[in-house]
Amino acid sequence: MGFVEKIKNNPKLKKLTLLLLMPKNQAKPRLWVRLFLNPFIHKKGKHTVIRRNTRMDVLPFNNFHIGKNSIIESFSTINNGVGNVIIGDRSKIGISNVVIGPIKIGNDCIFAQNIVLSGLNHGYEDVNISPEDQPITATEILVEDEVWIGANAVVVAGVTIGKHSVVAAGSVVTKDVPPYSVVGGNPAKILKQYNPEAKKWERVR
């Protein structure tokens, strides 16, 4: 059993390690983690910009990787506490986005403003315990290449958004989106799809 596995399987050691990495009841890593651990563990591609006002809640025990020529705009939050956050090349994460792993975002994606994508959920089934103290489940969100997500959209855990699809502003995406589709609404439904034979976008009735 490796060192990381030993920590994960020992509740006391796990609690101590987490306390060393971040203050109690906080997701933001301690300064020494941000300065001396993360720069050597996490990967940032050439010509990629992460604005100074971005909240980077990234820890060394899960991956954070962003490719080349990408950008994370101000006031966004990136959190890999329960799963990896992988962002491809030439992708734009807009102002005040919240991206919580596990999540994989492809190349050439465009995210507008105030979007929430969260790969985690809190348990709630036991009515004698606060949801905060119940087990967390994590299911990866997959955003394929060339996806455009409009402002104020929400994408829940486990969803896949297919290549070159569009999510309309204000949508709540609870199910997989096929490639080359336009979805909208709460819950989001398919509004249009590209017909490769007719070479045009067609409305879905």
C-alpha positions in Angstrom: 0.0 0.0 0.0 1.4 3.4 -1.0 1.8 6.4 1.3 -1.3 8.2 -0.1 -3.4 5.1 0.3 -2.3 4.8 3.9 -3.4 8.3 4.6 -6.8 7.8 3.0 -7.4 4.6 4.9 -6.4 6.0 8.3 -9.1 8.5 9.5 -6.8 10.1 12.1 -3.9 10.5 9.7 -6.3 11.8 7.0 -7.7 14.4 9.4 -4.2 15.5 10.4 -3.1 15.7 6.8 -6.1 17.8 5.8 -5.5 20.2 8.7 -1.9 20.7 7.5 -3.1 21.4 4.0 -6.0 23.7 4.8 -7.6 25.4 7.8 -10.5 23.6 9.5 -13.9 24.1 7.8 -12.3 25.8 4.8 -11.7 24.7 1.3 -8.9 27.2 0.5 -5.4 25.7 0.9 -2.9 27.1 3.2 -0.4 29.6 1.9 2.6 27.2 2.1 0.6 24.7 -0.1 -0.2 27.4 -2.7 3.4 28.7 -2.8 5.5 25.5 -2.4 3.5 22.5 -3.4 0.9 23.4 -6.0 3.3 25.1 -8.5 5.4 21.8 -8.7 2.4 19.4 -8.9 -0.2 21.1 -11.0 0.3 21.9 -14.7 -0.4 25.2 -16.5 0.1 25.4 -20.3 2.0 28.1 -22.2 0.3 31.5 -22.7 -2.5 30.5 -20.3 -3.9 33.2 -17.9 -5.4 32.7 -14.5 -6.6 36.1 -13.2 -5.3 37.2 -9.8 -8.9 37.4 -8.5 -9.6 33.7 -9.2 -10.1 31.6 -6.1 -7.9 28.5 -6.7 -9.0 25.9 -4.1 -6.7 23.3 -5.5 -4.9 20.8 -3.4 -2.0 18.5 -4.1 -3.8 15.1 -3.6 -6.0 15.6 -6.8 -4.9 16.9 -10.2 -5.4 20.4 -11.6 -4.3 20.8 -15.2 -5.0 23.6 -17.7 -3.7 23.5 -21.3 -2.1 26.2 -23.4 -3.7 29.5 -24.5 -6.6 29.1 -22.1 -8.0 31.6 -19.6 -9.8 31.6 -16.2 -11.4 35.0 -15.7 -11.7 37.0 -12.4 -13.9 35.9 -9.5 -14.1 32.3 -10.6 -13.6 29.4 -8.2 -11.7 26.3 -9.1 -11.9 23.4 -6.6 -10.3 20.0 -7.0 -11.0 18.9 -3.4 -13.0 15.8 -4.3 -11.8 15.2 -7.8 -9.5 16.2 -10.6 -10.1 19.4 -12.6 -8.7 19.1 -16.2 -9.1 22.0 -18.7 -7.9 21.7 -22.3 -6.3 24.1 -24.7 -7.8 27.4 -25.9 -10.7 27.2 -23.5 -12.3 30.3 -21.8 -13.7 30.1 -18.3 -15.8 33.2 -17.8 -16.2 35.7 -15.0 -17.6 34.2 -11.7 -17.7 30.6 -12.9 -17.6 27.8 -10.3 -15.9 24.7 -11.4 -15.8 21.8 -8.9 -14.3 18.5 -9.7 -14.2 15.8 -10.8 -14.6 17.5 -14.2 -12.9 17.3 -17.5 -13.3 20.2 -20.0 -12.1 19.8 -23.6 -10.4 22.1 -26.0 -11.9 25.4 -27.5 -14.7 25.6 -25.0 -16.4 28.9 -24.1 -18.1 29.4 -20.7 -19.9 32.7 -20.2 -20.6 34.3 -16.8 -21.9 32.9 -13.5 -21.9 29.2 -14.6 -21.8 26.4 -12.0 -20.4 23.0 -12.8 -20.2 20.7 -9.8 -19.1 17.0 -9.8 -20.0 16.5 -6.2 -23.2 16.0 -4.1 -23.7 15.8 -0.3 -25.7 13.0 1.1 -29.0 13.9 2.8 -30.8 10.5 3.4 -30.1 10.3 7.2 -32.5 12.8 8.7 -30.6 12.6 12.0 -27.4 14.0 10.5 -26.7 17.3 8.8 -26.1 17.0 5.1 -22.7 18.6 5.7 -21.7 15.6 7.8 -23.0 12.9 5.5 -20.9 11.1 2.8 -20.0 13.0 -0.4 -20.5 11.4 -3.8 -18.5 12.5 -6.7 -19.3 11.8 -10.4 -17.2 13.3 -13.2 -18.7 15.9 -15.5 -17.3 15.7 -19.0 -17.5 18.7 -21.3 -16.2 17.7 -24.8 -14.5 20.0 -27.3 -16.0 23.2 -28.7 -18.9 23.4 -26.2 -20.4 26.8 -25.5 -22.3 27.3 -22.2 -24.4 30.5 -21.7 -24.6 32.7 -18.6 -26.1 31.4 -15.4 -26.3 27.8 -16.5 -25.9 24.9 -14.0 -24.4 21.5 -14.9 -24.9 18.7 -12.3 -22.6 15.8 -11.4 -22.3 13.0 -13.9 -23.4 14.9 -17.0 -21.6 14.6 -20.4 -22.0 17.5 -22.8 -21.1 16.4 -26.3 -18.9 18.0 -28.8 -19.9 21.4 -30.4 -23.0 21.6 -28.3 -24.6 24.8 -26.9 -26.2 25.2 -23.5 -28.6 28.2 -23.5 -28.3 30.8 -20.7 -30.1 29.9 -17.5 -30.4 26.2 -18.3 -30.1 23.5 -15.7 -28.4 20.5 -17.3 -29.4 17.2 -15.5 -28.9 14.7 -18.4 -26.3 14.0 -21.1 -26.3 16.3 -24.1 -25.6 14.6 -27.5 -22.9 16.1 -29.7 -24.0 18.9 -32.0 -27.1 19.8 -30.0 -28.6 23.0 -28.6 -30.3 22.6 -25.2 -32.2 25.0 -23.0 -34.6 25.2 -20.1 -35.0 23.7 -16.5 -34.4 20.9 -16.8 -32.6 21.4 -20.1 -34.1 19.7 -23.2 -32.9 19.4 -26.8 -34.0 22.4 -28.9 -32.0 21.9 -32.0 -29.6 19.3 -33.5 -27.3 19.5 -36.5 -28.3 17.3 -39.4 -25.0 16.3 -41.3 -27.0 15.1 -44.3 -28.9 18.4 -44.8 -25.9 20.3 -43.4 -28.0 22.5 -41.2 -29.3 22.9 -37.7 -32.9 21.6 -37.3 -35.4 22.3 -34.6 -36.5 19.3 -32.5 -40.2 19.1 -32.0 
